[in-house]
Amino acid sequence: MCTNVASRVLLIIGFPWFGCGAGVTEPSACGPGDTCPACQACIEGHCYPRDGGIEPGSGTWTTKEPMLAARGGVATGAVNGKLYVVGGGVSGGGASFANEVYDPATDGWTTRASTLSPRGLSGAGGIAGKLYVAGGCLASPPTGPDCGSTTGILEVYDEASDSWSTLAPMPTARHHTGVGVIDGKLYVAGGNTTSPATGTVATLEVYDPAMDSWATKTPMPAERSAMGAAVIAGKLYVVGGSNAIEPALATLEVYDPVADTWTAKTPMPEARAAIGAGELGGILYAVSGQTSMAVNTVDGYDPTTDSWTTAAPIPTARTAPQPQAINGVLYVAGSGPGGAIDTLEAFTVSTCGAASDGGL
């Protein structure tokens, strides 16, 4: 059978088979349980190329220049093609004022204006050349499940002026949230409102920079904190996490801001809390986190097929990382399983059907 799609259709509907035409190759045969070559699927007994998705174990991790200061529980955001790493907890306890920026073009770090409030476990997002940092823990220990003082503070960093400003606070003070930016607005989902971390909530609030105001949206179907979040095609994907009953969850839910509704999707292969998430090539990557201990696992979710594939593991396991995608590379900074680390690692992958080589 030929790889030409039109020929396949003619055969299926009963037209006689006249063989492969010029330049069309004969695909290999496959059967139940057989494995096709990379980026191919077994269809009607033969291996055919497929578009989209990733292959099991695909992707490459590279270690980059480490951060200037080791920290855990950091907030991260991408602004103008650069990675900002803000706040977090430092070795020995206490929250940090640090604001460091990584430039992928030079593989170097620079210290910028310190935050107005020392915080760990905040959420962040880049909007129109500015970094918005919401909520978190104001006091020690900001790298663990608890924090001394939960806050709803919202501060914005202006890259052009290298300065910070205080904005309207979140209506619901929280830490361990899931954050994403859609159409120039900051969405903050779930999290914990108390310490010890028993005040898990399903709250979804959205901040509009143009109005300096917050609006409450439809909450998640179930309370969660310490989950990963990323935006794909204008929708917020929230994965994993924990609640007062379950120490780790495999849940995946998607929020549609147009309809103001949540939809449950296929859960992760393994439940994880304190997980990170990011998007590359339309694939949601769930990075590291904890089961009964910190793990190196990376799973990729394809929204077009509602399915998961295990990707290459991250070299350094993390707790509550906040991956950020910049120019086709996913960066994971700080937030070690034991607290403060300075490690920066970068992940790249080709999806099936990519112009480069059709995938990994």
N, C-alpha and C positions, 0 to 999 in steps of 0.2 A: 504494500500500500504506500502511496506517495505522501510526502509532507505537504503537498499542495492542498489547501483547505477546500477549494472548489471541487477538486477531484474527489475528496472524501465525501462531500455532500451529494454528488452525483451517485456515488456508490451506495450511500445509505438509502437514497430514495428509489433505487432499483435500476439505474442506468447501467448498461454494460461497461465493463472495465477494459480500457484500452492500453493500460500500462503507464509508466511514468514518462512525462515529456522531458524535453531538453532542459537541463539545469535543475531538475527536481530529483531529489535523492530518495532512495528507498529507506524508510525508517526501520529500526530494529524491532523484532517481535518481543512481546511481553505477555505475561500471564499473571494469574493471582499470586501475590506475594513477591513478584519480580520487582527489581529496582531499575528504573530508567536512568539514563544519564542526567547530569545536573540540568535543572530548568526544563525537564521534559516530564510529561505525564503519560500514563498508560491509558490509551483510549482505543476501544474496539480492537484490543489485542496488539497494538503497536505503540511505540513511544513517539509522541509528538511534542514539539516545542510549546511552551506555555509562556504567557506574559504575566508579569506581576509576581509578587511573593518572593520568598527567599528559600535557599536550600538549607537543610539541617547542618548545623555547625559552621555556617558561613560567617564571614566578617573577619576583620583584622583589628587588633588592639595595638596601639603604639604609646609608649611612655613619653611624655613631654616634659618640658622644664617645670620643676616643682614650684608650688606657691612660695611666696616670700615668708609666710608665717603658717605653721601647721594649725589647722582648725577642724573642728567637727561640727555637725549640725548647721552648715553654712547655707545661706540663701544665694542663689545664682540667677543670672539673667543675661541675655544676649542683647547688646546695644551696638548698632553700627558695625557689625561684624567682629565684635570683641566680646570676650567672656568676663563678666563681672562676678566676683566672689565677695560676699558681704557678711560681716558679723560672724556668728558661730561661737563655739566654745573653745577655750584654750586649755593646754595641758595644765593640770593643777586646779582646774575649776574656774568659773567665772566666764562672763560673756565678753565678746570682743567688739571694738569699734571699727575694726579693720575693713578697708575697702580696697581691694586689689583688682587690677584689670589685666587680662591676658590677651596678647595680640597674636593670633595664629600666623600672621605674616612674618613675624620675627621670632616666634617661639620664646617670647620674653614677657616678664611681668613688670608692672608699674604700680606704685602706691598712689592712690588718689585720696581726695578729701574724706576724712573719717565720718562715719555715720553720727547722727545726733544722739542716738540711743544704742547702748550695747545690747545686742539681742542674738539669740540662737533659735533655730528651728522656725524661722520665718518663711513666708512665701514671697516670691518675687517674679516680676515680669517686665520686659522691655517694651516701651511704647513710644514711638516718635522721638527717638534720641534720648529718652529718659528711662531710668530704672526705678520702678515702684516696689517698695518692700513693705509687706503687710504682716501684722501680728507677730507672734513668737513668744519667746521667754526672755524676760528682762534680767533674771538672776540665775545664779548657779543652782544646779548643774544643767546647762542648756544643751548638753549632748545626749542625755539619757531620756527615759520615758516621762520623767517628771521635770517640773521647773518651778522656781521659787515664786514667780509672778507672771501670770499670763497677761498679754497685752493685745489691744486692738490698734495700736499705733500704725499709721500709714505715713511713710516718708518717701520722698522722691529725690533722686539724684539726677542733676542736670549735667550731662557730659560736657556741654559747651562751656559752662561757667565753672565746672568743678565745684559744685555746691549742692547742699541739701536743703530741703524745705519740708515742713510738716503740713500734712493735708488732713482732710476729714477722716477720723478714725473709723475702722470697721465697726458696724453695729454690734457684732458678736466677737468678743476677744477670743483668739484661738491660737494654738500652735499645732504643728504636724498637719498642716492643710495640704490640699492639692490645688495647684494654681495654673491657670492658662490665660493667654491673651487672645481674644477674638474680636475682630473689627474695632481695634483700638480701645477695648475695655478689658479690665482685669477681673477675672472670675476666680473666686476663692471658695473651695468646696470642703465640707467636713472639717475634721480636726478635733482637738481637745480643748475644752474650756476651763479645766481645773487642774490642780496638782494636789495629790497624785492624779495620774492621767485616767480618771474614771468618767470624766464628763464628755464622752464621745458624742458628736453631733452629726446630723445629716444636712446641716445648713448650707445653702448656696447663696452667696452675696456677690454682687457685681459692682465694680467701681467705674464711674464715667469721669475721666480726666477733664472733659470739657465743662462738666457741671460741678466738679469736686463734690460728688455725692454718690451714695450707695443705694442700691435697690435690692430687695430680697426676691429671690426667684424660687421656683419649685425645688424643694429639697431632694437630696438623693433618696432612693427607695429605702435605704437602710443606713444607720449611723456607721461612720467609719473615720479613722484617723490614720496617720502614718502611711498614706497611700501615695502612689505615683500618679502624675497627671500630665497629659500632653494634648495638643490640639492637632487634629487632622481634618482637612477640608471643612473648616469652620465649625467643628464640633469638639467638645471637651470629653476626652477619654480618661476615666479614673479607674485605676487598677490596684488590686491588692489592699493591704492595710490591716487594721485590727479594730476590735471594739471591746467593750467591757466583758464580753462572753468568749469571743474567739481571739486567741493571741496572734493568729495569722489568717488572712483571707485570700481566696483565689478570685474573688469577684471582679468582673469587668462590667462597667456601666458607661453609657454614652449619653451626654447631654446635648440636645439640639436647642440652641438659643432662639431660633425662629419660632419653634413650636412650644418652647419652654417645657420640654418633656425629657424624661430619662428612659433609656431602653437597656435592658440586660442583654449582654452578649456572652459568647462562650468563655467560661472562666479559664484562668491560667492553668497550666498542667500541675503546678504546685503552689500551695498557699504560701504567701510571703507578706511580711509586714516591714515597715521602715524601708520601703522599696522606692526606687527611682524610675522615671519614665521619660522617654523622648521619642521624637519622630524623625525618621529618615526615609525618603522616597515613598511616603505614604504608608509606611509600616510603623506600628507602635512597638517600641522596645522597652520591655520591663527589665530593669537593671538591678542586679544584686539584691540587697535587703536581707531579711532574717526569716528562718523557719524556727528551729530551736536554737540556731546559731547563725552567724553571718555566712552567706553563701555567695559564690561567684557566678551564679546562674544568670544568663541573659536569654529571654524568650522574645520572639518577634510575633506580633499579631497582625494579620492581614485583614483589613476591614472588608475587602471584596469577597473573601471566602469565609469570613467569620471563623478563622482557624489560627492555631498557634504552631510555631516552629522554633526549636531550640537553636540559638545562634552561638557564636564563639563566646566562651565565658570571659568575664572581665578579669584581668590579672590580679587586681586588688579588691577583695570583698569590701563592701561599704554598708554603712547604716544611715538611712535617710539621705541618700545622695539626691542631687537635683541636676540631672543631665541636661545639657543645652546643645541644640543643633546649630552649627554655624557653617554655611557654605558646604553642605553635604558631609559634615563631620560631627559626630556626637562626642562632646567633651564631658568628662566626669571629674570633678575636683573635690579634694578634701573628704571629710565625713567618713572616717575609718570606723571599723567595727568596735574598736576600743576607745574611740573618741577622736582626738586631734591628729591628723596626718596632713602632709603637704603634697601628696601625690596627685598628679594630673595625668589622666589617660584618655586617649582619643580612639574612637571606633569608626571604621568605614566599612561599607558593604555595597555590593552591587545587587540590584533586584533583577529577577528574571525578565528577559526582554530588553535589558539595558543596551544602549548602543555600543558600549565598550566591548563586552565579551559575552553578553547574555546571562550574566550572573556568575556566582561563585559556587 
